[in-house]
Amino acid sequence: MRIEVVTLFPEFVAEAVRVGVLGRAIERGTVAVNATTPREFATDVHKSVDDRPYGGGPGMVMTIEPARTSIRAAKARLPAGSRSVYLAADGAPLTHAKAQELAKLPGLLLLAGRYEGVDERLIQSEIDESVSIGDYVLSGGELPALVLIDAVVRLLPGVLGDEASAIEDSFVAGLLDWPHYTRPEVFEGQAVPAVLVGGNHAAIRRWREQQALGRTWLRRPDLIEKLALTAEQQRLLKEFLAEPK
Ligand SMILES: Nc1nonc1C(=O)NC1CCNCC1
């Protein structure tokens, strides 16, 4: 997969993707991430990329040019069938399902905006869809682009050492994750749940599913409502809720 990020801070993106799972996926050639700036296509002496908003109001707006030239140059480096995404607070939510959908594509163009936003005509002419990583406003689209890249790349074949860890991620089942523990087995008197050190894999799977169900019910009832829980899941959840906390 090839990913082109159009951003005013290409060095930030280039540095951030060099670490961890992303960095290894790039080294292996599973994914290529290239970041470029519209500023290299700016024709005025000040290398302008923004201007004041029509209608007044605070802040600045990213102008159509040179961003459009930059986007089109990036698209020319992407394979046919690639998709262009604008990271914006008013975009559609980034979900696991969306990440799975994007992970099937041969390439992605990610536009990371700054300022109040970008000229709407640029979005209309160059962008396939807008995506948001959450209902809050950030100072730039670079962190959202990096979040999207991480969520997508970890789903590519061979990227995760143990592919099961992506498949087992509770979000695949529409649930929050279960709690994780590692050594020491007892820390300041707090022991790891006995089931996890008992070696009974069926009991461990059951406990993890029960924890995922319980935590989702407590923290994200909106997710639970979307699920058609099996009779066994309903029983596990009822048992979880009956336990003294
Ligand atoms: N939340 C967000 N998910 O994606 N992008 C988000 C965001 O806040 N973008 C900023 C909005 C204001 N202009 C600079 C970019």
Ligand as a Chemical Component Dictionary entry (heavy atoms), coordinates in Angstrom:
data_LIG
# 
_chem_comp.id                   LIG 
_chem_comp.type                 NON-POLYMER 
_chem_comp.pdbx_formal_charge   0 
_chem_comp.three_letter_code    LIG 
# 
loop_
_chem_comp_atom.comp_id 
_chem_comp_atom.atom_id 
_chem_comp_atom.alt_atom_id 
_chem_comp_atom.type_symbol 
_chem_comp_atom.charge 
_chem_comp_atom.model_Cartn_x 
_chem_comp_atom.model_Cartn_y 
_chem_comp_atom.model_Cartn_z 
_chem_comp_atom.pdbx_ordinal 
LIG N1 N1 N 0 -11.019 15.959 15.166 1  
LIG C1 C1 C 0 -10.443 15.772 13.927 2  
LIG N2 N2 N 0 -10.456 14.621 13.232 3  
LIG O1 O1 O 0 -9.821  14.842 12.086 4  
LIG N3 N3 N 0 -9.387  16.117 11.977 5  
LIG C2 C2 C 0 -9.751  16.717 13.133 6  
LIG C3 C3 C 0 -9.464  18.111 13.473 7  
LIG O2 O2 O 0 -9.740  18.570 14.578 8  
LIG N4 N4 N 0 -8.889  18.854 12.505 9  
LIG C4 C4 C 0 -8.554  20.258 12.702 10 
LIG C5 C5 C 0 -9.794  21.093 12.560 11 
LIG C6 C6 C 0 -9.425  22.558 12.606 12 
LIG N5 N5 N 0 -8.434  22.872 11.592 13 
LIG C7 C7 C 0 -7.221  22.115 11.759 14 
LIG C8 C8 C 0 -7.513  20.623 11.672 15 
# 
loop_
_chem_comp_bond.comp_id 
_chem_comp_bond.atom_id_1 
_chem_comp_bond.atom_id_2 
_chem_comp_bond.value_order 
_chem_comp_bond.pdbx_ordinal 
LIG N1 C1 SING 1  
LIG C1 N2 DOUB 2  
LIG C1 C2 SING 3  
LIG N2 O1 SING 4  
LIG O1 N3 SING 5  
LIG N3 C2 DOUB 6  
LIG C2 C3 SING 7  
LIG C3 O2 DOUB 8  
LIG C3 N4 SING 9  
LIG N4 C4 SING 10 
LIG C4 C5 SING 11 
LIG C4 C8 SING 12 
LIG C5 C6 SING 13 
LIG C6 N5 SING 14 
LIG N5 C7 SING 15 
LIG C7 C8 SING 16 
# 
